[in-house]
Amino acid sequence: MVIQRTILLLMAALAIAVPTLGGDDLVPLSDDFGDAATLPQWKRVYAVEGWGANQLELQDVNATQPGAMVMMPFTSTWYV
């Protein structure tokens, strides 16, 4: 019984400690859009997938609107 309790306590301690050991692994994926130099970090699906169809006429960070990423598609039409 004592061994089981000790193992449970160790598991609980590891569950708390392990996420903090490596830091926040999402930090590299964060962007507050305050620096235009971060734009190259963003991937475009048409380029990654090799589609050859750039759908955005404008894409910028912190230029058109401070603190924001702006994406403006080319003009298109939908009809049935």
Biopython code that builds the backbone (N, CA, C, O; Angstrom):
import numpy as np
from Bio.PDB.StructureBuilder import StructureBuilder

atoms = [
    (1, "MET", "N", (0.817, -1.184, 0.000)),
    (1, "MET", "CA", (0.000, 0.000, 0.000)),
    (1, "MET", "C", (0.870, 1.260, 0.000)),
    (1, "MET", "O", (0.573, 2.228, -0.700)),
    (2, "VAL", "N", (1.934, 1.238, 0.783)),
    (2, "VAL", "CA", (2.832, 2.387, 0.859)),
    (2, "VAL", "C", (3.542, 2.588, -0.483)),
    (2, "VAL", "O", (3.742, 3.719, -0.924)),
    (3, "ILE", "N", (3.917, 1.490, -1.121)),
    (3, "ILE", "CA", (4.608, 1.582, -2.415)),
    (3, "ILE", "C", (3.664, 2.170, -3.463)),
    (3, "ILE", "O", (4.071, 3.018, -4.258)),
    (4, "GLN", "N", (2.418, 1.729, -3.468)),
    (4, "GLN", "CA", (1.448, 2.264, -4.426)),
    (4, "GLN", "C", (1.234, 3.756, -4.209)),
    (4, "GLN", "O", (1.139, 4.519, -5.170)),
    (5, "ARG", "N", (1.158, 4.168, -2.963)),
    (5, "ARG", "CA", (0.959, 5.588, -2.663)),
    (5, "ARG", "C", (2.187, 6.399, -3.092)),
    (5, "ARG", "O", (2.055, 7.504, -3.617)),
    (6, "THR", "N", (3.362, 5.848, -2.869)),
    (6, "THR", "CA", (4.595, 6.519, -3.273)),
    (6, "THR", "C", (4.656, 6.664, -4.783)),
    (6, "THR", "O", (5.047, 7.714, -5.295)),
    (7, "ILE", "N", (4.275, 5.621, -5.494)),
    (7, "ILE", "CA", (4.270, 5.668, -6.963)),
    (7, "ILE", "C", (3.275, 6.718, -7.449)),
    (7, "ILE", "O", (3.575, 7.472, -8.374)),
    (8, "LEU", "N", (2.102, 6.771, -6.839)),
    (8, "LEU", "CA", (1.105, 7.772, -7.228)),
    (8, "LEU", "C", (1.606, 9.185, -6.967)),
    (8, "LEU", "O", (1.369, 10.083, -7.776)),
    (9, "LEU", "N", (2.283, 9.392, -5.869)),
    (9, "LEU", "CA", (2.833, 10.715, -5.567)),
    (9, "LEU", "C", (3.918, 11.094, -6.567)),
    (9, "LEU", "O", (3.990, 12.240, -7.009)),
    (10, "LEU", "N", (4.764, 10.128, -6.921)),
    (10, "LEU", "CA", (5.800, 10.393, -7.926)),
    (10, "LEU", "C", (5.189, 10.725, -9.280)),
    (10, "LEU", "O", (5.653, 11.636, -9.966)),
    (11, "MET", "N", (4.157, 9.997, -9.665)),
    (11, "MET", "CA", (3.486, 10.265, -10.938)),
    (11, "MET", "C", (2.853, 11.651, -10.936)),
    (11, "MET", "O", (2.909, 12.360, -11.940)),
    (12, "ALA", "N", (2.259, 12.035, -9.830)),
    (12, "ALA", "CA", (1.647, 13.362, -9.729)),
    (12, "ALA", "C", (2.710, 14.449, -9.817)),
    (12, "ALA", "O", (2.506, 15.472, -10.471)),
    (13, "ALA", "N", (3.843, 14.228, -9.158)),
    (13, "ALA", "CA", (4.927, 15.206, -9.206)),
    (13, "ALA", "C", (5.479, 15.333, -10.624)),
    (13, "ALA", "O", (5.772, 16.439, -11.078)),
    (14, "LEU", "N", (5.620, 14.214, -11.320)),
    (14, "LEU", "CA", (6.098, 14.258, -12.705)),
    (14, "LEU", "C", (5.102, 14.960, -13.619)),
    (14, "LEU", "O", (5.493, 15.720, -14.506)),
    (15, "ALA", "N", (3.833, 14.708, -13.404)),
    (15, "ALA", "CA", (2.805, 15.352, -14.236)),
    (15, "ALA", "C", (2.844, 16.867, -14.092)),
    (15, "ALA", "O", (2.536, 17.593, -15.037)),
    (16, "ILE", "N", (3.218, 17.337, -12.925)),
    (16, "ILE", "CA", (3.315, 18.780, -12.699)),
    (16, "ILE", "C", (4.623, 19.326, -13.243)),
    (16, "ILE", "O", (4.649, 20.412, -13.823)),
    (17, "ALA", "N", (5.715, 18.580, -13.059)),
    (17, "ALA", "CA", (7.049, 19.078, -13.401)),
    (17, "ALA", "C", (7.364, 18.998, -14.888)),
    (17, "ALA", "O", (8.008, 19.905, -15.417)),
    (18, "VAL", "N", (6.941, 17.959, -15.576)),
    (18, "VAL", "CA", (7.343, 17.746, -16.969)),
    (18, "VAL", "C", (6.936, 18.894, -17.894)),
    (18, "VAL", "O", (7.775, 19.338, -18.678)),
    (19, "PRO", "N", (5.716, 19.394, -17.851)),
    (19, "PRO", "CA", (5.382, 20.500, -18.759)),
    (19, "PRO", "C", (6.221, 21.751, -18.526)),
    (19, "PRO", "O", (6.442, 22.520, -19.461)),
    (20, "THR", "N", (6.689, 21.971, -17.314)),
    (20, "THR", "CA", (7.465, 23.179, -17.036)),
    (20, "THR", "C", (8.938, 23.014, -17.362)),
    (20, "THR", "O", (9.652, 24.011, -17.470)),
    (21, "LEU", "N", (9.416, 21.786, -17.521)),
    (21, "LEU", "CA", (10.832, 21.557, -17.802)),
    (21, "LEU", "C", (11.233, 22.095, -19.170)),
    (21, "LEU", "O", (12.288, 22.715, -19.304)),
    (22, "GLY", "N", (10.419, 21.869, -20.170)),
    (22, "GLY", "CA", (10.750, 22.288, -21.524)),
    (22, "GLY", "C", (10.285, 23.689, -21.853)),
    (22, "GLY", "O", (10.551, 24.176, -22.952)),
    (23, "GLY", "N", (9.610, 24.343, -20.954)),
    (23, "GLY", "CA", (9.081, 25.670, -21.250)),
    (23, "GLY", "C", (7.818, 25.562, -22.084)),
    (23, "GLY", "O", (7.269, 24.473, -22.254)),
    (24, "ASP", "N", (7.369, 26.667, -22.591)),
    (24, "ASP", "CA", (6.164, 26.714, -23.413)),
    (24, "ASP", "C", (6.545, 26.420, -24.854)),
    (24, "ASP", "O", (7.171, 27.250, -25.513)),
    (25, "ASP", "N", (6.176, 25.252, -25.346)),
    (25, "ASP", "CA", (6.558, 24.871, -26.703)),
    (25, "ASP", "C", (5.745, 25.584, -27.779)),
    (25, "ASP", "O", (6.014, 25.397, -28.965)),
    (26, "LEU", "N", (4.761, 26.395, -27.400)),
    (26, "LEU", "CA", (3.969, 27.138, -28.372)),
    (26, "LEU", "C", (4.496, 28.543, -28.620)),
    (26, "LEU", "O", (4.020, 29.233, -29.522)),
    (27, "VAL", "N", (5.473, 28.976, -27.830)),
    (27, "VAL", "CA", (6.014, 30.325, -27.979)),
    (27, "VAL", "C", (6.503, 30.595, -29.406)),
    (27, "VAL", "O", (6.223, 31.671, -29.933)),
    (28, "PRO", "N", (7.218, 29.672, -30.053)),
    (28, "PRO", "CA", (7.653, 29.965, -31.421)),
    (28, "PRO", "C", (6.500, 30.127, -32.409)),
    (28, "PRO", "O", (6.683, 30.691, -33.487)),
    (29, "LEU", "N", (5.322, 29.640, -32.050)),
    (29, "LEU", "CA", (4.171, 29.741, -32.943)),
    (29, "LEU", "C", (3.342, 30.996, -32.688)),
    (29, "LEU", "O", (2.346, 31.232, -33.372)),
    (30, "SER", "N", (3.744, 31.796, -31.716)),
    (30, "SER", "CA", (2.997, 32.999, -31.359)),
    (30, "SER", "C", (3.460, 34.196, -32.187)),
    (30, "SER", "O", (4.625, 34.282, -32.575)),
    (31, "ASP", "N", (2.540, 35.109, -32.451)),
    (31, "ASP", "CA", (2.864, 36.339, -33.162)),
    (31, "ASP", "C", (1.868, 37.399, -32.726)),
    (31, "ASP", "O", (0.657, 37.202, -32.827)),
    (32, "ASP", "N", (2.380, 38.521, -32.242)),
    (32, "ASP", "CA", (1.483, 39.599, -31.846)),
    (32, "ASP", "C", (1.281, 40.593, -32.990)),
    (32, "ASP", "O", (0.613, 41.613, -32.818)),
    (33, "PHE", "N", (1.855, 40.298, -34.152)),
    (33, "PHE", "CA", (1.714, 41.097, -35.367)),
    (33, "PHE", "C", (2.197, 42.531, -35.189)),
    (33, "PHE", "O", (1.666, 43.453, -35.809)),
    (34, "GLY", "N", (3.200, 42.715, -34.345)),
    (34, "GLY", "CA", (3.753, 44.039, -34.130)),
    (34, "GLY", "C", (5.031, 44.290, -34.906)),
    (34, "GLY", "O", (5.576, 45.392, -34.853)),
    (35, "ASP", "N", (5.525, 43.277, -35.634)),
    (35, "ASP", "CA", (6.792, 43.395, -36.347)),
    (35, "ASP", "C", (6.651, 42.784, -37.735)),
    (35, "ASP", "O", (6.397, 41.587, -37.867)),
    (36, "ALA", "N", (6.815, 43.601, -38.766)),
    (36, "ALA", "CA", (6.670, 43.124, -40.152)),
    (36, "ALA", "C", (7.689, 42.052, -40.502)),
    (36, "ALA", "O", (7.480, 41.293, -41.448)),
    (37, "ALA", "N", (8.787, 41.973, -39.759)),
    (37, "ALA", "CA", (9.820, 40.976, -40.035)),
    (37, "ALA", "C", (9.344, 39.546, -39.764)),
    (37, "ALA", "O", (10.014, 38.595, -40.168)),
    (38, "THR", "N", (8.204, 39.372, -39.091)),
    (38, "THR", "CA", (7.698, 38.021, -38.812)),
    (38, "THR", "C", (6.908, 37.438, -39.984)),
    (38, "THR", "O", (6.580, 36.252, -39.961)),
    (39, "LEU", "N", (6.598, 38.224, -40.990)),
    (39, "LEU", "CA", (5.791, 37.733, -42.116)),
    (39, "LEU", "C", (6.391, 36.502, -42.794)),
    (39, "LEU", "O", (5.637, 35.581, -43.109)),
    (40, "PRO", "N", (7.705, 36.429, -43.038)),
    (40, "PRO", "CA", (8.257, 35.233, -43.678)),
    (40, "PRO", "C", (8.089, 33.951, -42.865)),
    (40, "PRO", "O", (8.249, 32.859, -43.412)),
    (41, "GLN", "N", (7.774, 34.055, -41.586)),
    (41, "GLN", "CA", (7.556, 32.861, -40.770)),
    (41, "GLN", "C", (6.222, 32.192, -41.089)),
    (41, "GLN", "O", (6.015, 31.026, -40.755)),
    (42, "TRP", "N", (5.322, 32.926, -41.732)),
    (42, "TRP", "CA", (4.009, 32.388, -42.075)),
    (42, "TRP", "C", (4.087, 31.668, -43.415)),
    (42, "TRP", "O", (4.618, 32.208, -44.385)),
    (43, "LYS", "N", (3.557, 30.450, -43.466)),
    (43, "LYS", "CA", (3.561, 29.660, -44.700)),
    (43, "LYS", "C", (2.258, 29.886, -45.452)),
    (43, "LYS", "O", (1.203, 30.086, -44.850)),
    (44, "ARG", "N", (2.349, 29.853, -46.754)),
    (44, "ARG", "CA", (1.168, 30.006, -47.613)),
    (44, "ARG", "C", (0.806, 28.629, -48.164)),
    (44, "ARG", "O", (1.662, 27.923, -48.697)),
    (45, "VAL", "N", (-0.458, 28.254, -48.036)),
    (45, "VAL", "CA", (-0.885, 26.906, -48.404)),
    (45, "VAL", "C", (-0.647, 26.620, -49.888)),
    (45, "VAL", "O", (-0.313, 25.490, -50.245)),
    (46, "TYR", "N", (-0.810, 27.612, -50.751)),
    (46, "TYR", "CA", (-0.609, 27.355, -52.179)),
    (46, "TYR", "C", (0.845, 26.993, -52.459)),
    (46, "TYR", "O", (1.122, 26.166, -53.328)),
    (47, "ALA", "N", (1.771, 27.602, -51.734)),
    (47, "ALA", "CA", (3.195, 27.304, -51.947)),
    (47, "ALA", "C", (3.589, 25.975, -51.312)),
    (47, "ALA", "O", (4.315, 25.186, -51.916)),
    (48, "VAL", "N", (3.111, 25.728, -50.097)),
    (48, "VAL", "CA", (3.450, 24.489, -49.396)),
    (48, "VAL", "C", (2.888, 23.277, -50.133)),
    (48, "VAL", "O", (3.565, 22.256, -50.261)),
    (49, "GLU", "N", (1.655, 23.388, -50.616)),
    (49, "GLU", "CA", (0.998, 22.270, -51.292)),
    (49, "GLU", "C", (1.306, 22.211, -52.790)),
    (49, "GLU", "O", (0.932, 21.252, -53.466)),
    (50, "GLY", "N", (1.989, 23.239, -53.309)),
    (50, "GLY", "CA", (2.349, 23.236, -54.727)),
    (50, "GLY", "C", (1.183, 23.490, -55.657)),
    (50, "GLY", "O", (1.180, 22.998, -56.786)),
    (51, "TRP", "N", (0.187, 24.249, -55.210)),
    (51, "TRP", "CA", (-1.005, 24.486, -56.030)),
    (51, "TRP", "C", (-0.764, 25.489, -57.147)),
    (51, "TRP", "O", (-1.442, 25.435, -58.173)),
    (52, "GLY", "N", (0.186, 26.404, -56.975)),
    (52, "GLY", "CA", (0.468, 27.380, -58.021)),
    (52, "GLY", "C", (-0.606, 28.435, -58.195)),
    (52, "GLY", "O", (-0.691, 29.048, -59.260)),
    (53, "ALA", "N", (-1.426, 28.664, -57.187)),
    (53, "ALA", "CA", (-2.489, 29.656, -57.293)),
    (53, "ALA", "C", (-2.468, 30.547, -56.063)),
    (53, "ALA", "O", (-3.086, 30.222, -55.049)),
    (54, "ASN", "N", (-1.772, 31.651, -56.144)),
    (54, "ASN", "CA", (-1.716, 32.604, -55.048)),
    (54, "ASN", "C", (-3.050, 33.321, -54.968)),
    (54, "ASN", "O", (-3.411, 34.052, -55.890)),
    (55, "GLN", "N", (-3.782, 33.131, -53.897)),
    (55, "GLN", "CA", (-5.122, 33.703, -53.754)),
    (55, "GLN", "C", (-5.137, 35.089, -53.118)),
    (55, "GLN", "O", (-6.182, 35.738, -53.079)),
    (56, "LEU", "N", (-3.982, 35.551, -52.616)),
    (56, "LEU", "CA", (-3.967, 36.834, -51.912)),
    (56, "LEU", "C", (-3.287, 37.927, -52.723)),
    (56, "LEU", "O", (-2.140, 37.790, -53.148)),
    (57, "GLU", "N", (-4.007, 38.996, -52.923)),
    (57, "GLU", "CA", (-3.452, 40.176, -53.579)),
    (57, "GLU", "C", (-2.553, 40.943, -52.612)),
    (57, "GLU", "O", (-1.554, 41.537, -53.017)),
    (58, "LEU", "N", (-2.919, 40.923, -51.334)),
    (58, "LEU", "CA", (-2.160, 41.641, -50.311)),
    (58, "LEU", "C", (-2.069, 40.790, -49.060)),
    (58, "LEU", "O", (-3.066, 40.230, -48.605)),
    (59, "GLN", "N", (-0.872, 40.694, -48.506)),
    (59, "GLN", "CA", (-0.671, 40.089, -47.196)),
    (59, "GLN", "C", (0.475, 40.837, -46.542)),
    (59, "GLN", "O", (1.583, 40.881, -47.076)),
    (60, "ASP", "N", (0.203, 41.429, -45.378)),
    (60, "ASP", "CA", (1.259, 42.121, -44.659)),
    (60, "ASP", "C", (1.017, 42.035, -43.167)),
    (60, "ASP", "O", (-0.081, 41.721, -42.708)),
    (61, "VAL", "N", (2.067, 42.321, -42.427)),
    (61, "VAL", "CA", (2.006, 42.356, -40.966)),
    (61, "VAL", "C", (2.430, 43.740, -40.515)),
    (61, "VAL", "O", (3.501, 44.223, -40.882)),
    (62, "ASN", "N", (1.581, 44.375, -39.717)),
    (62, "ASN", "CA", (1.877, 45.657, -39.085)),
    (62, "ASN", "C", (2.131, 46.780, -40.087)),
    (62, "ASN", "O", (2.810, 47.749, -39.748)),
    (63, "ALA", "N", (1.615, 46.682, -41.294)),
    (63, "ALA", "CA", (1.815, 47.739, -42.294)),
    (63, "ALA", "C", (0.489, 48.435, -42.609)),
    (63, "ALA", "O", (0.337, 49.625, -42.335)),
    (64, "THR", "N", (-0.456, 47.713, -43.172)),
    (64, "THR", "CA", (-1.757, 48.292, -43.497)),
    (64, "THR", "C", (-2.506, 48.688, -42.234)),
    (64, "THR", "O", (-3.125, 49.750, -42.170)),
    (65, "GLN", "N", (-2.442, 47.820, -41.230)),
    (65, "GLN", "CA", (-3.093, 48.086, -39.948)),
    (65, "GLN", "C", (-2.121, 47.702, -38.837)),
    (65, "GLN", "O", (-1.731, 46.540, -38.733)),
    (66, "PRO", "N", (-1.728, 48.663, -38.008)),
    (66, "PRO", "CA", (-0.769, 48.376, -36.937)),
    (66, "PRO", "C", (-1.254, 47.264, -36.002)),
    (66, "PRO", "O", (-2.403, 47.261, -35.561)),
    (67, "GLY", "N", (-0.361, 46.329, -35.712)),
    (67, "GLY", "CA", (-0.679, 45.247, -34.790)),
    (67, "GLY", "C", (-1.574, 44.183, -35.369)),
    (67, "GLY", "O", (-2.212, 43.446, -34.617)),
    (68, "ALA", "N", (-1.644, 44.077, -36.699)),
    (68, "ALA", "CA", (-2.529, 43.089, -37.323)),
    (68, "ALA", "C", (-1.881, 42.491, -38.572)),
    (68, "ALA", "O", (-1.015, 43.102, -39.199)),
    (69, "MET", "N", (-2.324, 41.284, -38.912)),
    (69, "MET", "CA", (-1.987, 40.705, -40.211)),
    (69, "MET", "C", (-3.175, 40.981, -41.120)),
    (69, "MET", "O", (-4.313, 40.668, -40.770)),
    (70, "VAL", "N", (-2.921, 41.557, -42.263)),
    (70, "VAL", "CA", (-3.972, 41.850, -43.236)),
    (70, "VAL", "C", (-3.803, 40.913, -44.421)),
    (70, "VAL", "O", (-2.716, 40.793, -44.986)),
    (71, "MET", "N", (-4.899, 40.247, -44.788)),
    (71, "MET", "CA", (-4.907, 39.363, -45.966)),
    (71, "MET", "C", (-6.088, 39.772, -46.839)),
    (71, "MET", "O", (-7.239, 39.696, -46.409)),
    (72, "MET", "N", (-5.801, 40.205, -48.063)),
    (72, "MET", "CA", (-6.850, 40.637, -48.975)),
    (72, "MET", "C", (-6.807, 39.742, -50.220)),
    (72, "MET", "O", (-5.805, 39.722, -50.935)),
    (73, "PRO", "N", (-7.880, 39.011, -50.473)),
    (73, "PRO", "CA", (-7.888, 38.131, -51.644)),
    (73, "PRO", "C", (-8.072, 38.924, -52.934)),
    (73, "PRO", "O", (-8.567, 40.051, -52.931)),
    (74, "PHE", "N", (-7.659, 38.304, -54.027)),
    (74, "PHE", "CA", (-7.954, 38.888, -55.338)),
    (74, "PHE", "C", (-9.470, 38.895, -55.528)),
    (74, "PHE", "O", (-10.177, 38.099, -54.909)),
    (75, "THR", "N", (-9.960, 39.770, -56.360)),
    (75, "THR", "CA", (-11.382, 39.825, -56.650)),
    (75, "THR", "C", (-11.820, 38.506, -57.279)),
    (75, "THR", "O", (-11.136, 37.962, -58.146)),
    (76, "SER", "N", (-12.969, 38.001, -56.832)),
    (76, "SER", "CA", (-13.494, 36.762, -57.402)),
    (76, "SER", "C", (-15.004, 36.853, -57.463)),
    (76, "SER", "O", (-15.609, 37.751, -56.878)),
    (77, "THR", "N", (-15.598, 35.930, -58.167)),
    (77, "THR", "CA", (-17.045, 35.924, -58.335)),
    (77, "THR", "C", (-17.557, 34.515, -58.136)),
    (77, "THR", "O", (-16.950, 33.549, -58.597)),
    (78, "TRP", "N", (-18.683, 34.404, -57.444)),
    (78, "TRP", "CA", (-19.351, 33.121, -57.280)),
    (78, "TRP", "C", (-20.738, 33.250, -57.901)),
    (78, "TRP", "O", (-21.434, 34.242, -57.684)),
    (79, "TYR", "N", (-21.123, 32.268, -58.655)),
    (79, "TYR", "CA", (-22.470, 32.267, -59.218)),
    (79, "TYR", "C", (-22.928, 30.846, -59.434)),
    (79, "TYR", "O", (-22.131, 29.909, -59.482)),
    (80, "VAL", "N", (-24.238, 30.710, -59.562)),
    (80, "VAL", "CA", (-24.823, 29.375, -59.767)),
    (80, "VAL", "C", (-25.567, 29.375, -61.064)),
    (80, "VAL", "O", (-26.143, 28.357, -61.446)),
]
sb = StructureBuilder()
sb.init_structure("model")
sb.init_model(0)
sb.init_chain("A")
sb.init_seg("    ")
for serial, (resi, resn, name, xyz) in enumerate(atoms, 1):
    if name == "N":
        sb.init_residue(resn, " ", resi, " ")
    sb.init_atom(name, np.array(xyz, "f"), 0.0, 1.0, " ", f" {name:<3s}", serial, name[0])
structure = sb.get_structure()
